[in-house]
C-alpha cells in the first residue's frame, strides 16, 4: 500500500513526520492520514512526497497501488 511505502521510505531516511511535512510542504495531518491508510493522496501530494524523499514517481508507486 502507498501509506506503507511512504512510512518505509521516511523511516529509512530517519525523518519524523514533522520533518517530512516540512520538506514536502504537505501538512502533518495529511501525512498522518496517508500513512494510516485513511486517505488516498492527490497526485500533486504524491509528487511532493516523492521529491522530498528523493525517489521517482515510478519507484514511489508500485503497480499494485494503482
C-alpha positions in Angstrom: 0.0 0.0 0.0 1.1 3.5 -0.6 0.9 4.6 3.0 3.2 1.7 4.0 5.7 2.7 1.3 5.7 6.3 2.5 6.3 5.2 6.1 9.1 2.8 5.0 10.9 5.5 2.9 10.5 8.1 5.7 11.9 5.8 8.3 14.8 4.7 6.1 15.8 8.3 5.8 15.4 8.9 9.6 12.7 11.5 9.1 9.9 12.2 11.5 6.5 13.1 10.2 7.2 16.7 11.1 10.5 16.7 9.1 8.9 15.1 6.0 6.0 17.5 6.2 8.3 20.5 6.3 10.5 19.1 3.4 7.5 18.3 1.3 5.1 21.1 2.1 2.4 18.5 3.0 0.7 19.0 6.3 1.4 16.6 9.2 -2.3 15.8 9.4 -2.5 14.8 5.7 0.7 12.8 6.0 -0.7 11.0 9.1 -3.9 10.1 7.3 -2.0 8.8 4.3 0.4 6.7 6.4 -2.5 5.3 8.4 -4.3 4.4 5.2 -7.3 6.6 5.9 -6.8 8.9 2.9 -5.6 8.4 -0.7 -3.4 11.3 -1.6 -3.8 13.5 -4.7 -1.3 13.1 -7.4 0.2 16.5 -6.6 0.8 15.3 -3.0 2.4 12.1 -4.2 4.8 14.3 -6.3 5.7 16.5 -3.4 6.4 13.5 -1.2 8.4 11.7 -3.8 10.6 14.7 -4.3 11.1 15.2 -0.6 12.0 11.5 -0.2 14.2 11.7 -3.3 12.5 8.9 -5.2 11.0 8.9 -8.7 7.3 8.6 -9.1 7.8 5.1 -10.6 9.7 3.9 -7.6 7.3 5.5 -5.2 4.1 3.9 -6.6 4.1 0.2 -7.1 1.9 -1.3 -9.7 -0.5 -2.8 -7.1 -1.1 0.7 -5.6 -2.8 2.0 -8.7 
